[in-house]
Amino acid sequence: MKVFKKKFSDQEIIKAIVDNQKLDDYIKQLFSDCFASVTRFVGKYYGNKEDAEDIFQNALLVFIDLVKKDRFRGESSIKTYFIAICKHLWMNERKKKYNEQQREEKYFYSQPQFEEDVELTIHEREKRQGLFELFEKLGPTCKEILIQFYFYEKPIKEILECLNYENEQVVRNKKYKCMKKLTDMIRNDSTIMSAIKNYLVS
């Protein structure tokens, strides 16, 4: 990837994320600013360039989530904050892969609130991904209705406009059938059932 020459301020990057602007140029800048440091850290702890690329992509999703949830407080630069997320993700990945206790690395940005925010966001993303995979099995219509209703919290009226059903009652009936189908599919899986209860509260 070419080095991105135009420099955006931290405030511009945060505003772009909050306003749901196209982020390609901002991501290029993050890559230019951070990827070499991320690669060095991952290499220090037995990873390679491909691992660093995966961690960078995952950290990007986590960072965007944190900004949208107003959990980035500007107490450090975006570069410092983003690299800290990458380090945190890679150390977690090391623990998962090798199932052993790793020595805690002292990062420049290591306040307890930061770790709590990152861990919570990772956990939420993992649960959400698991539910999306379940929704895939229900078919495209059910997937769209359940995602719009539970994750984007859209009212039935807005879902009706998006999917072009006859009326709101038809959408409610379809949602009910989709939930029944989902419930039947996961009835015997206590792990998935727990995740469903956490997310899908009508």
N, C-alpha and C positions, 0 to 999 in steps of 0.2 A: 504494500500500500504506500502511495506517495505521501511524503510529509506535507501536511496541510499548512499553508503559509498564513492565511488570515487568522488572526487571533480574536476569539470572542472572550469577553469577560465572564466571570462566574455568574454574574447577575443575568447576563444575556442567555446563558445556557439554562439556568434555572427557569427563567421566564418562558423559554421555548418549550421546555418539558411541561410546565404547568398549563401553557396555552395549547398544548397538543399540536405544536408546529412540526413540520418536517425536520427530522433530526440528523439527516445524513452528514451535513457539514460539521455539526457539533460533535458527532461521534468520531469523525475523522480527526478532529483536534484532540479528543480524549485519547484516541489510539496513538497519535503522534507524541502526546505528552507522557503517556503512562505505560505503553506496551513494553518498552525496553526494561523498565523497572520490574514489571510483572514477570517478564520472561526470566530475568536474573533471579528473582525470588523463587519462582517455581523450579528453576534449574538447581538452585541451592538445596531444595528439598525433594530431589529425585524425580523431577518432572522434565518434560521436554517442551519444544515450541508448540506442538499440537495441544498439549495440556494447557499451556498458557493462553492459547487462542480460545479454548473452551471456557476457561476461567474468566477471561475478559468478557466474553459474550454473556455468561451467566451474571457476572458482576454488573454489567450494563443494565440488565433487566431488573436486578435488585435495586440499583441506584435510582432508576426511573420510578420504581414503586415507592421508594423512600421519599423522593422529592414530591411525588403526587400526594403522598399522605402527610406532607409537611413535617417529615422527620429529619430532614437535613436542615440544621440550624445555623449553618454558616460559621461554625466555630473554628473551622480550618478551611483551607482551599479545597476546591473540588478535586484537584489532582491528589492531594494528600488523602482525602476522604475515600476517593475511588480506589486508590492503590491499597488502602487499608481493607476495603471490602474484598478485593482480589486475594489479599493475604489470608484473610479470614476464611474465605471459601476454599482456598487450596489446603489450608491446614485441616479444615473439616473433611475435605476429600481424602487427605492422607489418612486420617483416623478411620474413615469408612473402609478404605482399601486394605489397610494393613491391620486393622482392629487392635491397635495398641495406643497407649497413652503417649501423646507427643508433648514435648516440653513447650510450655506456653511462651509464645513469642511476644516480646514487648514492642508494641507498635507506637509510633508517634501519636496516633489517634486511637486510644484504647480505653476510653471512658466506658463504664458499665452500661450507660444508656445506649451508646453506639452498638455494643455487642448485642444488647437486648433487642434493639430495633432490627438489626440485620438477621438475627436468628429468627425473630418472629416473621419477618418478611419471607425468608427462605421456607419456613414451615408452611406459611399460608400458600406460597406458590406451589409447593409439593402437593398439598392437599387439593388445590384447585386443579392441578394437572391431572391428578388421579380421577377427579370427578369429570373432567372434560373427556377423558378416555372412556369412561362409562357412558357418557352422553352420546359418544360416537356410535355405540352399539344400538342406540335407540332409533337411529335414523336421523336425517338432516332436519326434519320438521321439529321433532321433539328436542333435539339438541339446541336449535335456535330459540325455541320458546323458553326452555329452562335457563339457558344462559342469559337471555334478555331479562327474564323475570328475577332470577336469584342473584346474578353477579352484577348486572348493570342496574338492577332495581327499577326497571321500567314498569309503569302501571300497565294494566291490561289494555287500556285505550291506546297507548303508544305502540304496544306490540301488535295490536290490530292493524294500525296504519302501516307498520313495516311488512306484515305478512299478508295483507289483503284478504282477511277472512270476512265472512258476511256480517258478523256483529261480535260484541264482546263476549256474549254467552258461548259462542262457538269456541272462542279462544280459551275460556275457562274450562269448557268440557275437554278440549284437547289437552290442556295442561294437566287436568286430573288424570286422563288416560295415560299420559306420559309418565306421571309420577307413580301410578299404579304399576306400570310396566317396569319402571326402575326399581320399585320396592320389591317386586317379585324376583328380579334378577339378583338382588343383593341380600335377600332375606337371611341366607345362611352364612353370610360373611360379616362377622362382628366388627372387624377392622374397618371395612368400608362403611358399614352402618354407622359407626361412630363418627366418621368424617361427614357423612350425609347429615347427621343430626347437628353437627357443628355449623354447617353451612345453610342447609335448606330448612329454615324455620318459617313456615307459612304465616 
